[in-house]
Amino acid sequence: MKTLFLLWLLFFTTATFGLELDEIWTLDGFKDPESAVIDIKREVIYVSNVNVFGKDGNGAISRVSFDGSSVDHYWITGVHSPTGSAIFEDKLYFADFDALVIADLESGAILERIDAPDIEDKPVLNDVAISEAGEVYVSGSRSRTIYQLVDGELEVWLKDETLLEKANGLLIDGEVLIHGGQRWTTFNRKSKAIVEDALRPGDELFDFDGIMFDQAGGYIVTTIDDPRLWRITRDGSFPV
């Protein structure tokens, strides 16, 4: 994907929780953009550039103004293949091939690079989610693992060959952690047990990538190799 389409999501509440999407601007010049995270405080968007997946030092984080008028495509360099990202307390956390990278949002300086505990097995770290209390979770697609940052080190939080197949998108919703890989699974963050009565889409939708709230009790998701945005409503349906 050589062009990044940034959409302003216009949410409004009606009896049926309607949703509208209007494209307000489009930018190109990115190198395989994989994710974007909004920094409300600085009114910018950070975009991860994979630039051919591999441990090659060719990745970058771009910095884009809210209105799309200002772009620094190479705001952070010297990374490999940055993918999912999240913000907490003036720091950007992003998965970078086999490590979690933490960068300062004021200067763009890399503060830490924390290797996965199974780095020798090439875990392919993918997404990052951070709770309001600062608890950091990272998914590993190849390792079928969710890691947690504990005392400055990544530790295995949960590993499951079936539930975490192609482990990918993560989203924290209070006491639960939503995971979207080959399967959509919701875990209780304390017990790590599956939350059986949690909202989830039907089996026809699978191979999930990004997950975000739609502000109407459901979710907006992307799936691998599919150009469409999906909306999962409160009853688990996903109208085409």
N, C-alpha and C positions, 0 to 999 in steps of 0.2 A: 504494500500500500504506500504509494508515493505522495498522496494528498491527504491531509487531515481535515475533515469536515467537523467544525465546531458548531454545535446546535445550542440555541438558547431554549431551554425547556420551560414552556409556559404552563404552569399547573393551575387549575382552578377546580373548586369543589362544587359539584352539582348533586342531584339525587343519585346519579349513577357514577359519580367521580370521573368526570370527563377529563380528557387530556389532549392538549394540542402541542404541536411542535412546529416552530418556525425557524428556518435557517436564516441567520443574520450575517454571517460572513464565512469565508473559506480561505484557507491558507495552504500553500504547498512549500516545498523545499525541505521537508523532513525526510529522515532516513529510516524507513520502516517504523513509523510511530506505533507504539503499542498501548500506551495509556496516558491519561491526562488527569491531573489533580488540581483543584481550585484553591488558591490562597486568597481568602477573603480579606485578610488584614492588609496585604500589599496589592490587592486587585490585579493579580497575575495568575496565569495558568502554567503549570510545569508539564512538559511533554517528554516522555521517554522515547529515545530513538535506539532501536535495537541494532540497526545497520548491519544486517546479516548475523544471525545468532551464532555466537562462538566466543571463546575467551581470547579476544584479539585486540582489546584496547581501542576499538573503533566506535564504541557507543558514546552517546551524549544525552544530556538533559537540556531541553530548550526552555526558554522563558518567554511567555507571550502575554501582552497586555490584554485586559478584559475586552477592549474594543477591536483587537486584532491589528492595531496600527503600529505596534512595536514588537519586534521579534528578535530574540537572540538565539539563533539555532544551536549555538555551541556554548551555552552558559556554563555547563559543567562538562568537562571532558576527562579523558583518562580512565574511563570506565569501559566495561566490556559490552554487555547486551542488556541494558536496564529495561525492566518490564514494569510490573505493578509498583505503585507508590502510594504513600500516605503522608500526612502532615501531623506533627504533634509538637507543641511548644517551640515554635520557630525553627523546627528542624524538618528536613525532608528525609524520609526513609524509603529506600527503594531496593527491590530485588535485582541483583546483578550477576546472573549466571550461576554462581555457586556461593554467593555471599550477600549479606545484608549491608547496604551502604547507608551511612547517616551523613547528611550534609547540612551546613548552616544556610538558612534561608536569606540572610542578609548579604553574605559575601559569596555564597556558592562554594565555599571551601569544603572539601571532604574532611569530616571529623573522624570517622571510624569506618573500617571495613571489617565486618565480622563474618568469618568463614562458617559455612554449615558444618556440623559435626561429622557428616559423612561426605566431606568434600572430595575424597578420593574416588567416590562412586559416581561423581557427576550428577548431583541431585536435581539439577535444572530448577532453580528457585524461580517462582513465578509471580505471586501477588503478595501484598502486604495489607494488613488491617490492624488498626490501633483503637483500643477502647478509650472512653472518656478519661479513664484513670491512667492511661499510658501503657496498657498491656499490649505488647506487640506480637502479632502472629504472622507467619510467613508460610506460604505453600510451596511444596516441592513436587513438580509434575512427574519427573522420572522416578523419584524416590517414593512416591505415593505417601507423602508425609506432610503433616502440619507441624511447624516448629514454633517455639515461643522464645522470646528474648528474656532471659533470666540472669540477673547480675552480670550483664554485659556479654553473655554468651548465648548462642542459639542452642536450644535443647529440643529433643523430640517431644512434642506435645501429644501427638497421636500418629500412629502409622497403621495403615490398613490397606491391604492389597486390592480389596474390592471396593470399599466405600470411597477410597481416595485415588481411584484410578484416574490418571491424567489430572491430578490435583491442580486447581487453577484459581478462579476468583474467590475472594473471601470478603465477607461483610459481617460486621458485628451489629447485633440488634439487642441491646441490653445484656441479658445473661446468656444469650445464645450466639453461636458462631455459625453463620451460613456458609457452606462450601459448595462451589459449583465446579465440577470437573466433568468427567464422563457422566456422573450422576449428581443430582442435587441432594445435599444432605444438610440437616440442621442439627448441631450438637449443643448440648448444655455445656457451658464453659467451665462449670465447676466439676461436674461428674464425668464429662466427656461422653455421656450417653446420648443416643439419638433422641431427638424430640419428636415423638411419633405424630403428634397432632399439629405440627407446624405447617404453615402454608407451603405448598410445593406444587410445581407444575406437573401435568400428566407426563407419562412415559414417552409421549411422542416428541417431546422437546428434551434434548440431551446435549452433551459435549459443551457445557457452559464455559464462558470466558469471563467477561466483566459483569458485576452485579452492583446495582445502586438502588436506593429508595426512590419511589415515584411520588412520595408525599401524599399518597391517597390510600395507604395501607397495603400497597403492592410493591412490585419491583420492575425496574428496567434492566434488561439483560442483553448481552450479546452471546452468540455461539460461534464456535470455531468454523472457519470457511463459509460463513454466511454473512452477507452484507446488510442484513436487516437488523433493526432494533426490535426486541420483543418486549411487550409489557405483560407481566404476570399480575393479574388482578387478585383481589382479596379472596376470591373463591378458587384460586388456582388455575383459572382458565387463561388462555393467551390468544386472544382474537387476532386473526391475520389481518 
